[in-house]
Amino acid sequence: MESFELSYILNELGEHRENYFQAIAPPIVQTSNFAFATVEEMRRRFQDEFGGYIYSRGLNPTVDMLRKKLAALEQTEDALALNSGASAIFLSVFPFVKQGDHIVSVQQPYSWAQKLFNDVLPRFGVHTTYVDARQAETVNAAIQENTRIIYLESPNSWDFAIQDLRAIASLAKEKNILTVIDNSYSSPCFQKPAVFGIDLVLHSATKYISGHSDTVAGVLCGPHALIKQIFNLEYLTAGTGIQPFNAWMLLRGLRTLPARLERIEKTTRMLVDAMKHHPKVEQVLFPLDPDFPQYELARKQMSGACGLFSFVVRTSDPYRIEAFCNSLKHILMAVSWGGYESLIIPRMAGMTIEEFNPDDPVHRMVRMYVGLEDADYLLGDLMQAMEHL
Ligand SMILES: *Cc1c(COP(=O)(O)O)cnc(C)c1O
């Protein structure tokens, strides 16, 4: 995307300043409902709620500004803004399956996608097969007569496993199967899956789009007909649309998205490089590192990489990994990512010390999110903490 076009989307698209005192920042239309002048007008609106304003569980002007920008960034026809990434996952799948249907999913998608596939959908007779989707052929082989959805997450946000989006979209189209991708890692700036033919693109907007660790939100982008179908039934039924104030927070976040990503990418590459050469580090996983196993595919699909990377440390002692994390002075230990603050999370936090197996590199994996702090401030902190390994 040309940077001229990007600036137009972020600054102007969907904004009509003449309607609100030429205010530079968009207004928060904090209303639950909208009035009609005549019964006839009301009747017409009731016939098509997706065509205008009735009630803010449906459409709202502040939310609409956001929807227009998100659709344009993802190069899709339309978008919905939701109150979490998890509800974007839910609405990308639930409307398109019925009793007896089958889903093919990437291995270990985001944890609450796994909950949906493992614990919610089986109650309705919908079953999921997980596949190592690094080869499109494996995905193809898992397709059954009743497969309705191929669910992707590329890259994965722990090991950055990547799927060939063009190849999978094309084999899915042949069989009339819906393709869905969680695009949170790349943000709409660094990867546009719809261009490769993927049908629905979702984000946890909590991460880069909000960008300040202060809002939980989600995004779902796709063709107008599919978005309208979701809106008219499951979106209004579940009532998980975003609130106007949170939509405004995302509009604010979007303005600086490219600038934040540019800085984060630069710092991340520097830290990845330093960690690769550290004697206590066995492996660094970062999709745009030339040593990454799927580097060539990453470069084909992604125009940049963000602030998440993982590294496997050399130690057989889990307490040393704990000591490393506990002794960080500036980098915070927390879930999530995408904000100003750099964060770290050791894989072993999700297991007991007894379960820790030093022969499994995954257990020795630590994920770092690089934020917007000064690079040397972060590097110094990492290096002093590495002394504890
Ligand atoms: C955080 C996250 C989600 C879930 O989003 P919420 O906004 O927390 O509901 C989904 N996918 C990925 C890759 C995430 O990192």
The ligand as an SDF file (V2000), in Angstrom:
LIG
                    3D

 15 15  0  0  0  0  0  0  0  0999 V2000
   -4.7060  -11.6790   22.3500 C   0  0  0  0  0  0  0  0  0  0  0  0
   -4.9650  -12.5130   21.1660 C   0  0  0  0  0  0  0  0  0  0  0  0
   -6.2690  -12.9010   20.8180 C   0  0  0  0  0  0  0  0  0  0  0  0
   -7.4830  -12.5920   21.6800 C   0  0  0  0  0  0  0  0  0  0  0  0
   -7.7920  -11.2630   21.7020 O   0  0  0  0  0  0  0  0  0  0  0  0
   -8.5170  -10.5340   22.9420 P   0  0  0  0  0  0  0  0  0  0  0  0
   -8.5770   -9.1300   22.4890 O   0  0  0  0  0  0  0  0  0  0  0  0
   -7.6320  -10.7620   24.1290 O   0  0  0  0  0  0  0  0  0  0  0  0
   -9.8350  -11.1660   23.1450 O   0  0  0  0  0  0  0  0  0  0  0  0
   -6.4310  -13.6290   19.6520 C   0  0  0  0  0  0  0  0  0  0  0  0
   -5.3810  -13.9700   18.8730 N   0  0  0  0  0  0  0  0  0  0  0  0
   -4.1230  -13.6350   19.1890 C   0  0  0  0  0  0  0  0  0  0  0  0
   -3.0140  -14.0490   18.2870 C   0  0  0  0  0  0  0  0  0  0  0  0
   -3.8630  -12.8970   20.3440 C   0  0  0  0  0  0  0  0  0  0  0  0
   -2.6130  -12.5650   20.6450 O   0  0  0  0  0  0  0  0  0  0  0  0
  1  2  1  0
  2  3  1  0
  2 14  2  0
  3  4  1  0
  3 10  2  0
  4  5  1  0
  5  6  1  0
  6  7  2  0
  6  8  1  0
  6  9  1  0
 10 11  1  0
 11 12  2  0
 12 13  1  0
 12 14  1  0
 14 15  1  0
M  END
$$$$
